[in-house]
Amino acid sequence: MTKNTELKDLAIDFLSQFSPEVLKQVDVLFDHIKTDSKSKLAVNFDLALPPEMKRKILYDIGLKDETVPEISLKYLPYLRVMKKMVDLVGKKNEIPDKQELANAIWKEGRKQRLFENEIQQLVNLFPDWLEKISKRQTLEITPGRLYEVEVSCDVCPEFNGIIGKSNTMQSIFACLKKISKSNLSVLIRGESGTGKELVANAIHKLSDRSKNNFIPVNCGALPETIIESELFGHEKGSFTGAESLKKGYFETADKGTVFLDEITETTLATQVKLLRVLQEKQFFRVGGTAAVKSDCRIIAATNADIVEAVKNGSFRHDLFYRINEMTVYLPPLRERISDIPLLVKNFLTVFAKQNNKKLPTVSNNSWKILEKYRWPGNIRELENVIKRAVVLSDEIIEPEHLPVELTTSGYDEQDRLEQNSDKNETLVQLVAKAEKKIIMAKLAENNNNITKTASILGVSRRTLQRKLKS
């Protein structure tokens, strides 16, 4: 492992385990001076990080600033000590007392050849940081935090099979181009039907591993009794029915990519084994005694609240940090209404050809229904609706060719649901909900351009982002 790679791994591991408020205290230790990028793609972690750490991470995902001079690795010993302390906390699953931490810091600090005053500084600061760590607080470095793309006439509406011209999707495309060339592990989050496997496949195709296997694994569809054999393979005779040696998904994907869909459906026992593969790049087949090496990139996905799963203990926090070096959040279709015409046009072309039919058009009334519907099943549901409409219609898709749930629901049904939930809410909650609806409507009007929306609403960009997250 090179020093640069080690620094990047330590920095990301460190970032993943502290809230932004706690990270701001890094200033005290690292004598930080804030800097901002002037590149066209606005880069802003919204964190008080040492410039060296920030630049190293950005360099690894391809955002190199040619004007930045060579950077010293003087922070590496500090990070090694902090990494050791975080590991200590993780093993105990609780915050050790201050004396135990102080002893551990002195031991590791001497090993890293820090001066005594530097070790004492860590002893004075680090225990207070750890007390503020909460499983409720995790950090995600997402495309939305990294990229702001100006919408222009040369926007590409299609990216490796993913369709979208909205500002949100263009930002995701820009991010995917950068992270695909790196070896960062990626966590894709989003509701069911938003296209998580398409994104994983795009990352693989754009990477240096594209000539090797891409293995998609639906963790939720594999029973616990066979998941270990499927992932890691088994030796001949290792159990009843194991008549020959079988290679698992990780072995088959050597030099390629494994896509672990619905990773939150795995048990804690399986998660331990996955963590070993990520850390050591090797594993044991079921019934085997020889370690099998596998150099494969891990891309994970979930439609569940993985942060809540970490908090309640159903998902290991150390595995979460390992798979979450970069998070790609896919918005639901209702938050990217402007992309519906593009998606519909694509599906019409595909299904008309499949069914040997003339390409139909969509009536104005049908368009209104498609754009008002909430799409709980997202793009997958839209695809099925258009497939059905192409078969039922002749030359024009009318409302009667659409499923009944589309023509009898939409925003009216959503409003009824919200009115029922309003009965037990306070004035503050009702005002916040109304404010959120206004913001979302304005965002949709402005093609999800946060800067433009903030200007129209008369608030700062930061304020608007905070309100969207609340």
N, C-alpha and C positions, 0 to 999 in steps of 0.2 A: 504494500500500500504506500503510495507516495505521500509526501507531507501535505501537498495541496488537497488530495482526496481525503486524507485524515482530518484536515482542518474543516473541510466542507461537511463531512459526516458528523463531526463533533458539534459544529455550529448548528446544523439542522436538528440534531438530536436535542441540543440545548434549547433551541427555539420552541420545539414542539411541546415542551413540558412546563412552560411558564406563560402566564397571562401577559398581555401587553403592558399592564401597569407594573407588574414585577420586573419586566424586561427593562423598563425605563431606569431602574436602579443600577443597570449595568454602567451607566454614566459614571457613577462614583468610583467604580473599580477601574474602568478603562480610560478615564479621562477623555470622554467622547466629545467630538465636535460634529454637530449635525451637518450633513451635506444633502443636496437634492440633485437629482439627475436632470440634465437639460435636453435629454434625447427626445425625439419625436414621440416615441412610446413612453409616456410618463411612467416612471418607476418610483413607487413610494410604498415602502413596507409599513408606514405609519408606526414605526417602532424606533426607539432610540437605540440603535445598534452601533457598535464601533464600525467606522467606515471600512476597515480592513475585512471584517467579517461579512459585511454587506456586499462588498465588491467581489469577494471570493465566491459567494453563493451566486451572484448574478453572472460572474464569469463562467461558472460551471454550466449554466443554462443558456450560455451564448450571448449574454448582454455585456460585451466587453467595451469599456471606455478607453480608447487609445490614449487619451490625455492623462490617464492615471499612471503614476510612476510605479515601479516595482515595489511590492509590499512586503514588509518584514513579517516573520512568523512569531513575533514576540508574545502574541496572545495564546499560542498553542499550549504552553504549560498550564496556564490558567484554565483553559477549557478542559484539559485532561483531568485536572483536579475536580472541576465542577461536574464533569461527566461521571467520575467515580462516585461523587456524592449522590448524584441523581440515581445511579445504579443501586447504591446502598439503600436509598429510600424505596426504590422499586421492589427490591428483594424483601424488605420488611413490610411493605404495603402500609406503612405508617411513618410519621415523622419521628426519627430517633431523638433522644434528649440531646441538649446542647453540648454536654460534655463528651458524649460518644461521637458526635459530629466533629467536635474540636480535635479529638484524638485522631480521627480518620483523616481530617484535613492536614494535620501536622505530618502524619505518616506519608500521605500521598504527596504533599508539598515538598518534603525532603527528597522523595524519590524523583520528583521533577526538577530538583536543584533550584527551587525558588529561594530567595533570600528570606531570612526569618521575619523581617518586617512585612514582606509580601504575604507570607503564610498567616501572620497574625491579622493582617487586613482581611483575608478571607475568613478567618475564624470569627472576626467581629461582624462581618456582613452576611455570610452565607446562611447561617442558621435562621436569621430573620427572613431571608428570601424563602427558604423552604417552608416556613410556617404559613406563608401566604399561598402556597400551591394548593389548588383545589381541583378535584376531579371534574368540577363543573366548568373549569376554565381550560380551554385548549386553544392552540393557535393553528390556523390554517393559512398557508400561503396560496392564495387562489388567483386565477386569472383576473378576476375583478379588482384585486389589489395590485396587480402588476401592470395591467395594460389599460390604456384608454385610447381607443382607435377612433379617429375622426371619420365619419361616414362621407364617402365621396362617390363620384360617378363611376369609379373603377372598382367598386366593391365586387368581390367574387362570390356569387350566391351558392356555389357548390364547392365543398372541400373534402376530397377523398370519400365521396359518398354521403357526406353530411350536408344538409341543405339549410341555408339560413342567411339572410342579408341584414337582420337586425343588428344593432350595435353590440348587443350581448354576444351573439354568435360570432360576429367578426372578431371580437376580443378573444373568444375562446380559440378561434382558428389561429390567431396570431400567437397565442400561448402554445398551442399544440406544435406549431412549427419549431418553437424554441426548445421545448422540453423533450421532444421526440429524439433529438440527437444526443441527449444526455442519458445517464443511467439512473436517473432519479426514479424511485418507486412512486407510482401514481395511484391516488385514490379517487375514483370517479363517484360522485354523489348525485342523486337525482331520483325523482319519482319513477315508478314503473312505466315503461314505454317511452322514455325520453331519449333513448338511443345510446345507452352506456357502452354496449358492445361495439357499436359502430365507431365510437370515439377510441376505444381500446385498440381496435383493428387499425384505425388511422395512425395512432402513435406507433404501432409496430411497423406498418408499411413505410413510414417516414424515417425509421431508425436504421442504424447500421446492422440490425438483426433481421431485416426484412427478408433475406434470402433463406432464413431458417424458419422453423415451425412457429405458428401462432396457435396455442392450445386454449380454447375457451372451456372453462369448467363451471358448471352451475352447482355451487356448493349446497344450495337448498334442495337439489334434486337427488343428491347422493345420500343414501342411508348411512348412519354412523357405522354400521357393521362392515361396509365395504369402502368407505371413503379413504381410509389409510392405504388400502391396496391399490385403489385407483390413482391416488396422488403419487405414491412412492413405489408402487410395484410390489411383487412378491417373488420369493424363491420357490422352486419346485418342491412340493411336499410340505410347504409351510402351514397349510391347513387343508381340511377336506375339500377336494375339488381343485386344488392347486396342482394340476398335472404337469405344468411346465413353468419355466421362468417367464415372468411378465414384467415388462418395463412400465413404469408409471408415467403420469403426465409430466412430472418434473424432469425425468430422464429423457423423455421424448422431445422435450422443449429445450434441450441443451443448446446454448448459443442463440436461442430464440426467446419467446415471450409466453408466459402463462397468465391468462386472464381469469382471476378468481371472482366470479360473479356471486353476489349475495354472500359475501364473506362473513357477515354477521350471523349467518345461520350455522356456522361451524361451532363445535363444542370446545370447551376450554382445553381438553386433551389434544384435540387436533390443532388448536392454535399454538400450543407449545411446540409441536413438530414443525409448523409453518415458520415459527420464529427461528428455529434452528437452521432451516434452509436459508432464510434471509441473512442470518448472521454468519454462518459458517460455509454457505454454498455447498453443503453436502448433506446426505441423509442415508438412512438404512432402509433397504427393502424389508417388507414384512417377512420375518423368519431369517433375515440375513445378518451376517456379522461383519461384513466388509462395507466400509463407507463408500457411497457412490457420489461422485462430484457432479455438480450441475451448475453451469453458468447461464442462468436464465433471468430475464427481467420479470418482475412481478408487477402486474397491474390489477388492482382490486376494485370492486364496485359494490355499492349497496344502495337500497332505497329506504333503509331504516335509519333511525337516528343513532348513528354510531357513537356520538358523544355521550348520549344518555346510556348506551350500552356499556361504555367505559366507566361511567359514573356508578352504575348499579352493579358492576362486577361481572356482567355476562360476556364482556369482551376485554381481553387482556390489554392493559394500557401500554405495555412495552411493544406489543405487536402493532397497536394502533400508531405509535410513533414511527415504527419502521416502514409501514405501508403508506404513511402520510407525509412523505417528503414534499409532495406537491398534490394539492387537491384541485380537481376540476369539477365544478358544480354545474350541472346541466339544468337550466330553468325549465319549469313545466310549460306546456304549450300555451296556457292561458296568459303567461307573462311574455309571450313573443307572438302576439296575434298578427303582427305585420308579416310573419313568415308563412302564414296559412296559405295565401294564394300560390306561393312558390311550391309548397308541399303538395297542394291539390293538383297543380299543373303536372308535377312529376308523377303522381300516382295515376292521374287520368291517362297519361301517355303509356305507362307501364301496363295498366290493366286493360286498356283498350287493345293493345297489341296482344296480350295474353289471351284475350277472349275473341280475337279476330273481329273487332267491332270498330266502327268509325269513331274517331275521337269526339266525344260529346263536349258540349259547353255547359256552363253552370248558370242557371237563371239568377236574376237579381235577388229574388226572395230566398233562394237557397244560399246565396252568398251571405245574406244577413243572418241566417240561422247558423251557418258554419262559424261566423265570426263572433256571435253572441254566446255560443255554447261554451261551457267551462272545461270540457275535455279532461275528465278525471283519468282517462286511460291514455292521455297525451297522444303522441304521434302514432303509436300502435293502433289506438282507437280510430284516429282520423284515417289511417290507411285502410282499416276494415270497412269504415263507412263508405269511402270512395270506391273500394272494390265492389261492394254491394250495389252502389248506385250505378256504376258502369254497366253491370249485368242487367239491372232492372230498367234502365232508361233506354231511349232510342237515340235522339240527337241532342236533347236538352235534359239536364238533371233538374227536376222540379222537387219541391218539398216532399211530395208523396213518395219520392224515391229514397228518402232519408229515413233512418230509424225513428220510431215514434218518440223515443226519449229525447231526441234532439228538437223535435218540433213542439214538444210540450214542456220543455224546461228552459235552460239558459239562465240569464241573469235574474229573471223573475223568481225562479225556484231558489236561486242563491239568496236573493233578498229575503224570501220567506224564512229560510233557514237562519239567516242572520238576525231577523226580527225575533225569532223564538229564543235565540241565545242572548238577546239583549235584555231580557226580562230581569235577570239577576246581576246585571253589570252596573258598576258605579258610573257617575258622570264622567270621571277622568277616563275610564275605560271606553265609554261610548265616544267621547271626543277623540281619543287616540285612534279608535277604529275608523271614525269618519275622516280623520286626517289622513290615515293610511290609504283609504279608498280614493281620496282626491289626488294623492301623490301618485298612486298606481295608474290612475286615469291619465294624468299629465305625462307620465313616463311613456305610456302607450302612444299618446298623441305625438310625442317627440322621438319615437323610434328607440326608446330606452336610453336616450342620451342624457346621462346624469347631469353633466355640466349645463346643458341647455335648459333642462327642466328646473334646475336649481335657480338659474337666472330668471326664468319666467315666474317662479314662485317667490322670488325675492329673498332667498336664503342662500347660505354658503353651501358649497359642494359637500363639505365635511358634515354640516348639519343634516343635509338631505340623506347622506349615507347612514348617519346615526339613526335617523328616523326609520329608514328602511330596515335596519337590523333590529330595531326594538319590537 
